[in-house]
């Protein structure tokens, strides 16, 4: 047998393992672009038990990703609408509070807008002072009495959400016994000024995991308004 004859003999079959194939495809990422017909020869098991081509599998994956992206987009759009609505409602509430010329007017705006625009079931605004000056829209209580009834809430000096003691709910919402959970924000600027609270008949509506940014924001607005309105409480008009 001559050398030429040896060269003409077919080489022995070489078996490739998975790692070699993976390495080759990584180094030649354009392999399927140069040999697109190979895609039709590759099959992947489907969840149904049947085999599908790689192209069909890619289409299926892209379709699933597209559906997931649509869900995320719809969720983002929905959240954006809710945020826009909350911003507009908060803006109207703050403007209404700023336009109030008396404590009575401030209380009326606070109670009405939280009930009607924010659909809050139970609303409470309590200011500390002389109970004789209390009115229908602006409830004024002695700070000493408040410390006895809701002292723990006032000491925390931070918003609180969840189920409260029966006595605390009775003080905050004396007109009803149908409050299962509440969110409470003490009003203080170095001294105790009062407390605002919102309640629900659902015991799981307000929970400790809820955010209180909105109520805290409204509380800060009230804290800045109160000195002006309290100074003008004697004649029913705000100081100029």
N, C-alpha and C positions, 0 to 999 in steps of 0.2 A: 504494500500500500504506500503510495507516494504522499509527499507533504501536501500537494494540491488536493489529493483525495480527502486527506484528514480535514482540511479547512472547509471542504464542501459538506462534511457531515453536520447534521443539525445539532445544536447545542442541547445539552440535557435540560429538561424542564426545571425551572427554578420556582420554588414555592415561596410566595410572599406572605409574611404574617401581617396582622392588623397594624402593628406599629410602623412597619415599613410603608404600608399604603397611606397611613395618616401622615407620615413625614413627607412622603412624595407630594401629596395633595397640598400640604401646607407650603411646600417650597414652590409649587406650581399652581398657584391660586386660580390661574386662568384656564386650567385644564378643561373644565366643562364649557367654557366659552369657545375653546378651540375644537371641542368635540361635543357639541350640543346633543348629538344623537344618543350619547351615553345616558342622558337623563332618563330616556324612556326605558332603559334596561335596568335602572335602579329601582327597587321596590322597598317600601317600608310597611311594616305591619300596621294596620289601622285598628282602632279600638273595637270595631265591629268584627274583627277577625280576618277580614279580607285584606289583600295587599293592594297598595296604591303606588303609583309611580312617584318619583321624587318631585316632579313638577306639580302633580296633584297635591302632594303633601305640602309643598311650599305655598300653593294657592290657599290651602286650608288654613295654614298657620297665619298667612297674611290676612285672611278673612277674619279669623279670631282676634288678631291684633287690632284690626280695624273696628270691630265691634267693641272691644275694650276701650279703645281711644274715644269712640263715640259716647260710651257711657261716662267716661271721665270728663269729656267736654260738656255733656249735658249736666253733669253734677256741678262743674265749675260755673256754667251759665246760671243754673238754679241758685247757687250760693251767691253769685254776683247780684242777681235780682233781689234776693233776700237782704243782702247788705245795703243795696240802694234804698230799699224800702225802709230798713231800720234807720239809715242815715237821715232820710227825709222825715220820718216820724220824730226822731230825736231832735232834729233841727227845729221842727214846728213846736215841740215841747219847750225847748230852751228859749226860743223867741217869745213864746207865750209867757214864760216865767219872767223874762226880762221886761216885758211890757206891763207886768203887774205893778200897780201903784200902792197896794195894801196887802197885808198878810192874808186877808180874806180872798182877795183876787188871786194871789199866788196859790193858795190852797185849792181854789176852785179849778184853776188851770191844771194843777198837778193831778187832782182826783179825776177830772173829766177826761183828760187826754190819756192817762194810763188805763182807764176803764174802756174808753171808746176806741182809741187808736192802737193801743198795745194789747187790748183785750185781756187785761188783768182782771181776775175774778174779784179779788179783795185788795183794797188799797188803804194804807194808813199813813198819815202824816201827823206826827206829834212834836210840838215845840215845847220847850221848857220855859216856864214863866208863871204868871199869875193866872190860875185856872178861871178866874172871874172874867178874863178877857177872851175866853174860848168862844168859838162861833161854830156855825154849822160846817163851814168848809175848812176852818183852821182850828184844830184841837190843841189847846194849851193845857199842860199839866205841870204839877210841881216836880222839880228835878228830884227831890227827896223821895216822892212817891214812886217815881220811875226807877230809882235805884233799888227800891224794895221789890218792885214787881219784875223788872228786867235788868237787874244789876249786872248779871253775868254777861249779857249781850253788850251792855255799855262799856264794861271794863275791857272787853276785847279790842275795842276801837277799830275793828275791821269788819267788813261784811261777812255775814254768815248765812248759809243756806241749809235747809233740811227740816226735820221734824223738831218742833219746840215743845217745851213743857206746856201742859194745859193752862197753867196760870199765866205764862208768858203770852200765849195766843189770846187768852181772855183779855189781857191788858191791851195788846196791840189791835185786836179786832173785837171790840166789845159788842158790836151789833150782830154778830153771828157766832155760832159754835161749830160751823161747818168748814173749818180750816184744817187741812191735813198736813200741809207743809208751807213753809214761808222762806222769804229772803229778807234779811234785815240789814240796814246800813245805819250805824250811829252817826250823828252829825256833831262834829266837834272841831274847834279851831283853837285849841289850847284849853278850852273849857267845853263842857257838854251843852249843846244847843238843842238837841232833840233826836229824833229817830224817824226813819222812813221804813216802811215794810210793805211787801206785796205777798199775797197768800193765794193758795189754791185748795180746793176741796180734795184734790188728788194728793195723797200722801207721798207720792213718788214724783210729783211735778218739779219741786225744788229739792235738789239733792246737794250733798257736800262737794260733789265733783263739778257742779255748775260754775260757769264763769260769772263774776259779779261786776264786770267792767262797766256795763251800762248803768246799773244802779249807783255805782261809786261815782261815775261821771255826773249823774244828776245830783247826787249828794253834794259834790263839790260846788256845783252851780248854786244850790240852795244856801250853802254856807256863806258864799260871797254875796248873796242877795239879802240875807236876813238882817245884817246890821242896818242897811239902808231902809228896809221896810219897817223894822222895829223902831227906828228913830222917828219915822213918820206915822207910827201907829196912833199917836195921840190925836192927830187931826184928820187921819184917813188918807193922807197924801204923802208921797215920797218926798224926801228932801231934794232940793235942787242944788 
